[in-house]
Amino acid sequence: MVLVQNHHAEILGREKNNDKFIHLYNTGTYWVAFEKSACQLSRIFPKCGIFLFKVDDRPEYVVMASVPCEEVDAYVRRHIVRCDEGDYKVLAVSGLQAREYGRWHVEAVRTVL
């Protein structure tokens, strides 16, 4: 929650036009991703946890996906990491179509609610 509350503008700004990367944030025992990155993360880890948040400047829910650190760390060792700053990583992935993301977001919100 602290990550979302203190950094949501920066995080959501990264996600606005993101279709080829997964932005990951370490929360201690989990790596988390938001919005389009969360969609991409859920493709790789279909059993990831999905959570919803509301932030003041967005009318719709923000979707977050979380995966235990050891699972993401094992995946990262075998794939291209574009940025590795300890608690923040960027992974290169295949492109994400807007329609696919839209369907995923609606389904993620419906499933959680």
N, CA, C and O atoms as a GROMACS GRO file, in nm:
protein
  452
    1MET      N    1   0.082  -0.120   0.000
    1MET     CA    2   0.000   0.000   0.000
    1MET      C    3   0.086   0.126   0.000
    1MET      O    4   0.053   0.224  -0.068
    2VAL      N    5   0.195   0.125   0.075
    2VAL     CA    6   0.282   0.242   0.083
    2VAL      C    7   0.340   0.273  -0.055
    2VAL      O    8   0.348   0.390  -0.093
    3LEU      N    9   0.379   0.171  -0.128
    3LEU     CA   10   0.433   0.190  -0.263
    3LEU      C   11   0.331   0.261  -0.351
    3LEU      O   12   0.365   0.356  -0.421
    4VAL      N   13   0.208   0.215  -0.348
    4VAL     CA   14   0.102   0.275  -0.430
    4VAL      C   15   0.073   0.418  -0.383
    4VAL      O   16   0.064   0.509  -0.465
    5GLN      N   17   0.059   0.437  -0.254
    5GLN     CA   18   0.025   0.570  -0.202
    5GLN      C   19   0.133   0.673  -0.233
    5GLN      O   20   0.102   0.786  -0.271
    6ASN      N   21   0.260   0.635  -0.218
    6ASN     CA   22   0.369   0.730  -0.232
    6ASN      C   23   0.420   0.746  -0.375
    6ASN      O   24   0.482   0.848  -0.406
    7HIS      N   25   0.396   0.649  -0.461
    7HIS     CA   26   0.458   0.652  -0.594
    7HIS      C   27   0.360   0.625  -0.708
    7HIS      O   28   0.403   0.596  -0.820
    8HIS      N   29   0.229   0.635  -0.683
    8HIS     CA   30   0.133   0.597  -0.787
    8HIS      C   31   0.145   0.682  -0.913
    8HIS      O   32   0.127   0.628  -1.023
    9ALA      N   33   0.173   0.810  -0.903
    9ALA     CA   34   0.184   0.894  -1.024
    9ALA      C   35   0.300   0.848  -1.111
    9ALA      O   36   0.287   0.838  -1.233
   10GLU      N   37   0.413   0.821  -1.050
   10GLU     CA   38   0.531   0.773  -1.123
   10GLU      C   39   0.505   0.636  -1.184
   10GLU      O   40   0.537   0.613  -1.301
   11ILE      N   41   0.449   0.545  -1.107
   11ILE     CA   42   0.422   0.408  -1.154
   11ILE      C   43   0.323   0.411  -1.270
   11ILE      O   44   0.347   0.348  -1.373
   12LEU      N   45   0.212   0.482  -1.253
   12LEU     CA   46   0.110   0.486  -1.357
   12LEU      C   47   0.159   0.562  -1.480
   12LEU      O   48   0.115   0.534  -1.592
   13GLY      N   49   0.247   0.657  -1.462
   13GLY     CA   50   0.309   0.726  -1.576
   13GLY      C   51   0.392   0.630  -1.660
   13GLY      O   52   0.390   0.638  -1.783
   14ARG      N   53   0.464   0.540  -1.596
   14ARG     CA   54   0.542   0.439  -1.669
   14ARG      C   55   0.451   0.345  -1.748
   14ARG      O   56   0.487   0.297  -1.855
   15GLU      N   57   0.333   0.320  -1.693
   15GLU     CA   58   0.241   0.224  -1.755
   15GLU      C   59   0.157   0.283  -1.868
   15GLU      O   60   0.100   0.208  -1.948
   16LYS      N   61   0.148   0.413  -1.875
   16LYS     CA   62   0.058   0.478  -1.969
   16LYS      C   63   0.075   0.429  -2.113
   16LYS      O   64  -0.024   0.392  -2.176
   17ASN      N   65   0.194   0.427  -2.165
   17ASN     CA   66   0.220   0.383  -2.302
   17ASN      C   67   0.306   0.256  -2.307
   17ASN      O   68   0.372   0.229  -2.407
   18ASN      N   69   0.304   0.181  -2.201
   18ASN     CA   70   0.387   0.062  -2.190
   18ASN      C   71   0.321  -0.057  -2.259
   18ASN      O   72   0.210  -0.096  -2.224
   19ASP      N   73   0.389  -0.114  -2.356
   19ASP     CA   74   0.337  -0.236  -2.417
   19ASP      C   75   0.444  -0.341  -2.440
   19ASP      O   76   0.414  -0.449  -2.492
   20LYS      N   77   0.569  -0.313  -2.401
   20LYS     CA   78   0.678  -0.408  -2.427
   20LYS      C   79   0.765  -0.438  -2.307
   20LYS      O   80   0.870  -0.502  -2.320
   21PHE      N   81   0.723  -0.393  -2.189
   21PHE     CA   82   0.806  -0.413  -2.070
   21PHE      C   83   0.721  -0.452  -1.950
   21PHE      O   84   0.601  -0.424  -1.944
   22ILE      N   85   0.787  -0.517  -1.855
   22ILE     CA   86   0.726  -0.541  -1.724
   22ILE      C   87   0.810  -0.462  -1.624
   22ILE      O   88   0.928  -0.489  -1.605
   23HIS      N   89   0.746  -0.365  -1.561
   23HIS     CA   90   0.810  -0.287  -1.454
   23HIS      C   91   0.777  -0.359  -1.324
   23HIS      O   92   0.660  -0.373  -1.288
   24LEU      N   93   0.880  -0.403  -1.253
   24LEU     CA   94   0.863  -0.479  -1.129
   24LEU      C   95   0.918  -0.401  -1.010
   24LEU      O   96   1.021  -0.336  -1.018
   25TYR      N   97   0.847  -0.410  -0.899
   25TYR     CA   98   0.884  -0.341  -0.775
   25TYR      C   99   0.889  -0.443  -0.663
   25TYR      O  100   0.795  -0.519  -0.643
   26ASN      N  101   0.999  -0.445  -0.590
   26ASN     CA  102   1.016  -0.540  -0.481
   26ASN      C  103   0.953  -0.485  -0.354
   26ASN      O  104   0.980  -0.372  -0.314
   27THR      N  105   0.868  -0.567  -0.292
   27THR     CA  106   0.802  -0.525  -0.167
   27THR      C  107   0.852  -0.606  -0.047
   27THR      O  108   0.791  -0.602   0.060
   28GLY      N  109   0.960  -0.678  -0.066
   28GLY     CA  110   1.013  -0.760   0.044
   28GLY      C  111   1.005  -0.907   0.010
   28GLY      O  112   1.107  -0.970  -0.018
   29THR      N  113   0.885  -0.962   0.013
   29THR     CA  114   0.868  -1.104  -0.019
   29THR      C  115   0.803  -1.126  -0.155
   29THR      O  116   0.794  -1.239  -0.202
   30TYR      N  117   0.758  -1.016  -0.218
   30TYR     CA  118   0.692  -1.025  -0.348
   30TYR      C  119   0.748  -0.921  -0.444
   30TYR      O  120   0.792  -0.813  -0.404
   31TRP      N  121   0.746  -0.957  -0.571
   31TRP     CA  122   0.764  -0.859  -0.677
   31TRP      C  123   0.623  -0.825  -0.724
   31TRP      O  124   0.540  -0.914  -0.743
   32VAL      N  125   0.596  -0.696  -0.744
   32VAL     CA  126   0.464  -0.654  -0.788
   32VAL      C  127   0.476  -0.573  -0.916
   32VAL      O  128   0.579  -0.512  -0.944
   33ALA      N  129   0.368  -0.574  -0.993
   33ALA     CA  130   0.358  -0.497  -1.116
   33ALA      C  131   0.218  -0.439  -1.124
   33ALA      O  132   0.125  -0.492  -1.064
   34PHE      N  133   0.204  -0.331  -1.197
   34PHE     CA  134   0.077  -0.260  -1.205
   34PHE      C  135   0.031  -0.248  -1.349
   34PHE      O  136   0.112  -0.239  -1.441
   35GLU      N  137  -0.100  -0.247  -1.367
   35GLU     CA  138  -0.167  -0.221  -1.494
   35GLU      C  139  -0.112  -0.306  -1.608
   35GLU      O  140  -0.123  -0.428  -1.603
   36LYS      N  141  -0.053  -0.247  -1.711
   36LYS     CA  142  -0.007  -0.324  -1.828
   36LYS      C  143   0.104  -0.420  -1.789
   36LYS      O  144   0.110  -0.532  -1.841
   37SER      N  145   0.192  -0.378  -1.700
   37SER     CA  146   0.297  -0.469  -1.652
   37SER      C  147   0.235  -0.586  -1.578
   37SER      O  148   0.283  -0.699  -1.588
   38ALA      N  149   0.128  -0.560  -1.502
   38ALA     CA  150   0.059  -0.667  -1.430
   38ALA      C  151  -0.004  -0.766  -1.527
   38ALA      O  152  -0.002  -0.886  -1.503
   39CYS      N  153  -0.059  -0.714  -1.635
   39CYS     CA  154  -0.116  -0.802  -1.739
   39CYS      C  155  -0.007  -0.894  -1.795
   39CYS      O  156  -0.026  -1.014  -1.808
   40GLN      N  157   0.106  -0.835  -1.830
   40GLN     CA  158   0.218  -0.913  -1.885
   40GLN      C  159   0.270  -1.014  -1.781
   40GLN      O  160   0.301  -1.128  -1.816
   41LEU      N  161   0.279  -0.972  -1.655
   41LEU     CA  162   0.326  -1.062  -1.550
   41LEU      C  163   0.231  -1.180  -1.533
   41LEU      O  164   0.275  -1.292  -1.510
   42SER      N  165   0.102  -1.154  -1.545
   42SER     CA  166   0.004  -1.263  -1.529
   42SER      C  167   0.008  -1.361  -1.646
   42SER      O  168  -0.036  -1.475  -1.631
   43ARG      N  169   0.061  -1.319  -1.760
   43ARG     CA  170   0.082  -1.413  -1.872
   43ARG      C  171   0.191  -1.513  -1.837
   43ARG      O  172   0.182  -1.631  -1.870
   44ILE      N  173   0.294  -1.465  -1.770
   44ILE     CA  174   0.408  -1.550  -1.733
   44ILE      C  175   0.376  -1.634  -1.610
   44ILE      O  176   0.414  -1.751  -1.602
   45PHE      N  177   0.306  -1.574  -1.515
   45PHE     CA  178   0.271  -1.639  -1.389
   45PHE      C  179   0.119  -1.638  -1.373
   45PHE      O  180   0.065  -1.552  -1.303
   46PRO      N  181   0.049  -1.731  -1.438
   46PRO     CA  182  -0.098  -1.730  -1.435
   46PRO      C  183  -0.160  -1.740  -1.295
   46PRO      O  184  -0.276  -1.702  -1.276
   47LYS      N  185  -0.085  -1.790  -1.198
   47LYS     CA  186  -0.139  -1.803  -1.063
   47LYS      C  187  -0.098  -1.688  -0.972
   47LYS      O  188  -0.105  -1.699  -0.849
   48CYS      N  189  -0.056  -1.577  -1.031
   48CYS     CA  190  -0.014  -1.462  -0.951
   48CYS      C  191  -0.134  -1.406  -0.875
   48CYS      O  192  -0.249  -1.428  -0.913
   49GLY      N  193  -0.106  -1.335  -0.768
   49GLY     CA  194  -0.212  -1.271  -0.693
   49GLY      C  195  -0.253  -1.142  -0.763
   49GLY      O  196  -0.168  -1.068  -0.813
   50ILE      N  197  -0.383  -1.115  -0.767
   50ILE     CA  198  -0.435  -0.993  -0.828
   50ILE      C  199  -0.504  -0.910  -0.720
   50ILE      O  200  -0.585  -0.961  -0.643
   51PHE      N  201  -0.472  -0.782  -0.716
   51PHE     CA  202  -0.526  -0.691  -0.616
   51PHE      C  203  -0.571  -0.562  -0.684
   51PHE      O  204  -0.518  -0.525  -0.789
   52LEU      N  205  -0.667  -0.495  -0.626
   52LEU     CA  206  -0.720  -0.370  -0.680
   52LEU      C  207  -0.694  -0.256  -0.584
   52LEU      O  208  -0.697  -0.274  -0.462
   53PHE      N  209  -0.668  -0.138  -0.640
   53PHE     CA  210  -0.649  -0.018  -0.560
   53PHE      C  211  -0.726   0.096  -0.625
   53PHE      O  212  -0.748   0.097  -0.746
   54LYS      N  213  -0.764   0.192  -0.544
   54LYS     CA  214  -0.820   0.317  -0.594
   54LYS      C  215  -0.721   0.427  -0.556
   54LYS      O  216  -0.669   0.430  -0.444
   55VAL      N  217  -0.697   0.517  -0.649
   55VAL     CA  218  -0.615   0.634  -0.621
   55VAL      C  219  -0.697   0.757  -0.657
   55VAL      O  220  -0.786   0.752  -0.742
   56ASP      N  221  -0.667   0.868  -0.591
   56ASP     CA  222  -0.750   0.988  -0.601
   56ASP      C  223  -0.770   1.038  -0.744
   56ASP      O  224  -0.880   1.081  -0.778
   57ASP      N  225  -0.668   1.035  -0.826
   57ASP     CA  226  -0.678   1.096  -0.957
   57ASP      C  227  -0.720   1.001  -1.070
   57ASP      O  228  -0.708   1.035  -1.187
   58ARG      N  229  -0.769   0.881  -1.034
   58ARG     CA  230  -0.815   0.785  -1.135
   58ARG      C  231  -0.951   0.730  -1.095
   58ARG      O  232  -0.967   0.682  -0.983
   59PRO      N  233  -1.049   0.738  -1.185
   59PRO     CA  234  -1.183   0.688  -1.150
   59PRO      C  235  -1.192   0.535  -1.148
   59PRO      O  236  -1.273   0.479  -1.074
   60GLU      N  237  -1.110   0.468  -1.228
   60GLU     CA  238  -1.116   0.322  -1.234
   60GLU      C  239  -1.015   0.259  -1.138
   60GLU      O  240  -0.926   0.326  -1.086
   61TYR      N  241  -1.033   0.130  -1.115
   61TYR     CA  242  -0.940   0.056  -1.029
   61TYR      C  243  -0.804   0.044  -1.096
   61TYR      O  244  -0.793   0.032  -1.218
   62VAL      N  245  -0.700   0.046  -1.012
   62VAL     CA  246  -0.564   0.014  -1.055
   62VAL      C  247  -0.544  -0.132  -1.019
   62VAL      O  248  -0.572  -0.174  -0.907
   63VAL      N  249  -0.495  -0.211  -1.115
   63VAL     CA  250  -0.474  -0.354  -1.092
   63VAL      C  251  -0.327  -0.379  -1.064
   63VAL      O  252  -0.239  -0.329  -1.135
   64MET      N  253  -0.302  -0.457  -0.961
   64MET     CA  254  -0.166  -0.497  -0.924
   64MET      C  255  -0.158  -0.649  -0.924
   64MET      O  256  -0.249  -0.716  -0.876
   65ALA      N  257  -0.049  -0.702  -0.979
   65ALA     CA  258  -0.022  -0.846  -0.974
   65ALA      C  259   0.100  -0.867  -0.887
   65ALA      O  260   0.195  -0.788  -0.892
   66SER      N  261   0.100  -0.974  -0.807
   66SER     CA  262   0.215  -1.003  -0.722
   66SER      C  263   0.257  -1.149  -0.737
   66SER      O  264   0.174  -1.238  -0.754
   67VAL      N  265   0.389  -1.169  -0.732
   67VAL     CA  266   0.448  -1.302  -0.744
   67VAL      C  267   0.558  -1.312  -0.640
   67VAL      O  268   0.635  -1.218  -0.623
   68PRO      N  269   0.568  -1.426  -0.569
   68PRO     CA  270   0.676  -1.441  -0.471
   68PRO      C  271   0.814  -1.415  -0.533
   68PRO      O  272   0.840  -1.451  -0.648
   69CYS      N  273   0.899  -1.353  -0.456
   69CYS     CA  274   1.033  -1.316  -0.504
   69CYS      C  275   1.110  -1.432  -0.565
   69CYS      O  276   1.172  -1.417  -0.670
   70GLU      N  277   1.107  -1.547  -0.499
   70GLU     CA  278   1.188  -1.659  -0.550
   70GLU      C  279   1.143  -1.703  -0.689
   70GLU      O  280   1.226  -1.746  -0.769
   71GLU      N  281   1.014  -1.693  -0.720
   71GLU     CA  282   0.965  -1.731  -0.853
   71GLU      C  283   1.011  -1.632  -0.960
   71GLU      O  284   1.056  -1.671  -1.067
   72VAL      N  285   1.000  -1.504  -0.929
   72VAL     CA  286   1.044  -1.401  -1.024
   72VAL      C  287   1.195  -1.406  -1.040
   72VAL      O  288   1.245  -1.396  -1.152
   73ASP      N  289   1.268  -1.421  -0.930
   73ASP     CA  290   1.415  -1.426  -0.938
   73ASP      C  291   1.462  -1.541  -1.026
   73ASP      O  292   1.557  -1.525  -1.102
   74ALA      N  293   1.397  -1.656  -1.016
   74ALA     CA  294   1.433  -1.771  -1.101
   74ALA      C  295   1.405  -1.739  -1.248
   74ALA      O  296   1.485  -1.774  -1.335
   75TYR      N  297   1.294  -1.673  -1.276
   75TYR     CA  298   1.259  -1.635  -1.413
   75TYR      C  299   1.360  -1.532  -1.468
   75TYR      O  300   1.406  -1.545  -1.581
   76VAL      N  301   1.393  -1.433  -1.388
   76VAL     CA  302   1.483  -1.326  -1.429
   76VAL      C  303   1.622  -1.380  -1.467
   76VAL      O  304   1.686  -1.328  -1.558
   77ARG      N  305   1.667  -1.481  -1.397
   77ARG     CA  306   1.800  -1.538  -1.428
   77ARG      C  307   1.807  -1.595  -1.569
   77ARG      O  308   1.916  -1.609  -1.624
   78ARG      N  309   1.693  -1.628  -1.628
   78ARG     CA  310   1.689  -1.690  -1.761
   78ARG      C  311   1.643  -1.595  -1.871
   78ARG      O  312   1.628  -1.637  -1.985
   79HIS      N  313   1.620  -1.468  -1.840
   79HIS     CA  314   1.565  -1.376  -1.938
   79HIS      C  315   1.637  -1.241  -1.937
   79HIS      O  316   1.718  -1.213  -1.849
   80ILE      N  317   1.605  -1.158  -2.036
   80ILE     CA  318   1.669  -1.029  -2.052
   80ILE      C  319   1.611  -0.928  -1.952
   80ILE      O  320   1.490  -0.905  -1.948
   81VAL      N  321   1.700  -0.869  -1.874
   81VAL     CA  322   1.661  -0.764  -1.781
   81VAL      C  323   1.713  -0.632  -1.837
   81VAL      O  324   1.834  -0.615  -1.853
   82ARG      N  325   1.625  -0.540  -1.868
   82ARG     CA  326   1.662  -0.411  -1.927
   82ARG      C  327   1.717  -0.315  -1.822
   82ARG      O  328   1.800  -0.229  -1.852
   83CYS      N  329   1.671  -0.332  -1.698
   83CYS     CA  330   1.714  -0.244  -1.589
   83CYS      C  331   1.709  -0.326  -1.460
   83CYS      O  332   1.611  -0.397  -1.435
   84ASP      N  333   1.812  -0.316  -1.380
   84ASP     CA  334   1.815  -0.386  -1.252
   84ASP      C  335   1.872  -0.292  -1.146
   84ASP      O  336   1.994  -0.273  -1.138
   85GLU      N  337   1.784  -0.235  -1.068
   85GLU     CA  338   1.825  -0.142  -0.963
   85GLU      C  339   1.791  -0.196  -0.824
   85GLU      O  340   1.751  -0.120  -0.736
   86GLY      N  341   1.806  -0.325  -0.806
   86GLY     CA  342   1.778  -0.385  -0.677
   86GLY      C  343   1.630  -0.406  -0.653
   86GLY      O  344   1.578  -0.515  -0.677
   87ASP      N  345   1.560  -0.302  -0.606
   87ASP     CA  346   1.417  -0.312  -0.577
   87ASP      C  347   1.329  -0.277  -0.696
   87ASP      O  348   1.206  -0.275  -0.684
   88TYR      N  349   1.390  -0.248  -0.810
   88TYR     CA  350   1.316  -0.214  -0.932
   88TYR      C  351   1.384  -0.281  -1.050
   88TYR      O  352   1.504  -0.267  -1.070
   89LYS      N  353   1.304  -0.353  -1.129
   89LYS     CA  354   1.356  -0.420  -1.248
   89LYS      C  355   1.263  -0.392  -1.365
   89LYS      O  356   1.144  -0.369  -1.347
   90VAL      N  357   1.320  -0.396  -1.485
   90VAL     CA  358   1.241  -0.385  -1.607
   90VAL      C  359   1.278  -0.504  -1.695
   90VAL      O  360   1.395  -0.524  -1.729
   91LEU      N  361   1.176  -0.581  -1.732
   91LEU     CA  362   1.196  -0.696  -1.821
   91LEU      C  363   1.138  -0.665  -1.958
   91LEU      O  364   1.032  -0.604  -1.969
   92ALA      N  365   1.209  -0.706  -2.062
   92ALA     CA  366   1.158  -0.693  -2.199
   92ALA      C  367   1.069  -0.814  -2.229
   92ALA      O  368   1.107  -0.928  -2.201
   93VAL      N  369   0.951  -0.788  -2.286
   93VAL     CA  370   0.856  -0.894  -2.321
   93VAL      C  371   0.796  -0.863  -2.458
   93VAL      O  372   0.818  -0.756  -2.514
   94SER      N  373   0.719  -0.957  -2.510
   94SER     CA  374   0.653  -0.935  -2.638
   94SER      C  375   0.545  -0.828  -2.624
   94SER      O  376   0.496  -0.803  -2.514
   95GLY      N  377   0.510  -0.766  -2.734
   95GLY     CA  378   0.414  -0.656  -2.734
   95GLY      C  379   0.277  -0.695  -2.680
   95GLY      O  380   0.234  -0.810  -2.693
   96LEU      N  381   0.210  -0.599  -2.622
   96LEU     CA  382   0.077  -0.618  -2.565
   96LEU      C  383  -0.022  -0.535  -2.646
   96LEU      O  384  -0.007  -0.414  -2.657
   97GLN      N  385  -0.122  -0.600  -2.700
   97GLN     CA  386  -0.226  -0.530  -2.776
   97GLN      C  387  -0.323  -0.461  -2.681
   97GLN      O  388  -0.355  -0.513  -2.574
   98ALA      N  389  -0.368  -0.343  -2.720
   98ALA     CA  390  -0.460  -0.265  -2.636
   98ALA      C  391  -0.588  -0.343  -2.605
   98ALA      O  392  -0.635  -0.340  -2.491
   99ARG      N  393  -0.643  -0.413  -2.703
   99ARG     CA  394  -0.766  -0.490  -2.679
   99ARG      C  395  -0.742  -0.602  -2.578
   99ARG      O  396  -0.827  -0.627  -2.492
  100GLU      N  397  -0.627  -0.668  -2.589
  100GLU     CA  398  -0.595  -0.776  -2.495
  100GLU      C  399  -0.585  -0.721  -2.352
  100GLU      O  400  -0.637  -0.781  -2.258
  101TYR      N  401  -0.517  -0.609  -2.338
  101TYR     CA  402  -0.505  -0.548  -2.206
  101TYR      C  403  -0.641  -0.505  -2.153
  101TYR      O  404  -0.671  -0.527  -2.035
  102GLY      N  405  -0.723  -0.445  -2.237
  102GLY     CA  406  -0.856  -0.402  -2.194
  102GLY      C  407  -0.940  -0.518  -2.144
  102GLY      O  408  -1.005  -0.507  -2.039
  103ARG      N  409  -0.940  -0.628  -2.217
  103ARG     CA  410  -1.016  -0.747  -2.173
  103ARG      C  411  -0.961  -0.801  -2.042
  103ARG      O  412  -1.037  -0.836  -1.952
  104TRP      N  413  -0.828  -0.806  -2.031
  104TRP     CA  414  -0.766  -0.857  -1.909
  104TRP      C  415  -0.804  -0.769  -1.790
  104TRP      O  416  -0.838  -0.820  -1.684
  105HIS      N  417  -0.797  -0.638  -1.807
  105HIS     CA  418  -0.827  -0.545  -1.697
  105HIS      C  419  -0.970  -0.562  -1.649
  105HIS      O  420  -0.995  -0.570  -1.528
  106VAL      N  421  -1.065  -0.569  -1.741
  106VAL     CA  422  -1.205  -0.588  -1.705
  106VAL      C  423  -1.223  -0.720  -1.630
  106VAL      O  424  -1.292  -0.724  -1.528
  107GLU      N  425  -1.163  -0.825  -1.679
  107GLU     CA  426  -1.175  -0.957  -1.614
  107GLU      C  427  -1.108  -0.957  -1.477
  107GLU      O  428  -1.161  -1.016  -1.383
  108ALA      N  429  -0.993  -0.893  -1.464
  108ALA     CA  430  -0.924  -0.887  -1.335
  108ALA      C  431  -1.010  -0.815  -1.231
  108ALA      O  432  -1.022  -0.862  -1.118
  109VAL      N  433  -1.070  -0.704  -1.269
  109VAL     CA  434  -1.155  -0.629  -1.176
  109VAL      C  435  -1.278  -0.713  -1.141
  109VAL      O  436  -1.315  -0.722  -1.024
  110ARG      N  437  -1.341  -0.773  -1.241
  110ARG     CA  438  -1.460  -0.856  -1.218
  110ARG      C  439  -1.429  -0.972  -1.125
  110ARG      O  440  -1.508  -1.003  -1.035
  111THR      N  441  -1.317  -1.036  -1.145
  111THR     CA  442  -1.280  -1.153  -1.065
  111THR      C  443  -1.257  -1.114  -0.919
  111THR      O  444  -1.300  -1.186  -0.829
  112VAL      N  445  -1.190  -1.004  -0.896
  112VAL     CA  446  -1.160  -0.962  -0.758
  112VAL      C  447  -1.285  -0.912  -0.686
  112VAL      O  448  -1.305  -0.940  -0.568
  113LEU      N  449  -1.368  -0.838  -0.759
  113LEU     CA  450  -1.489  -0.786  -0.695
  113LEU      C  451  -1.591  -0.895  -0.681
  113LEU      O  452  -1.700  -0.871  -0.629
   0.00000   0.00000   0.00000
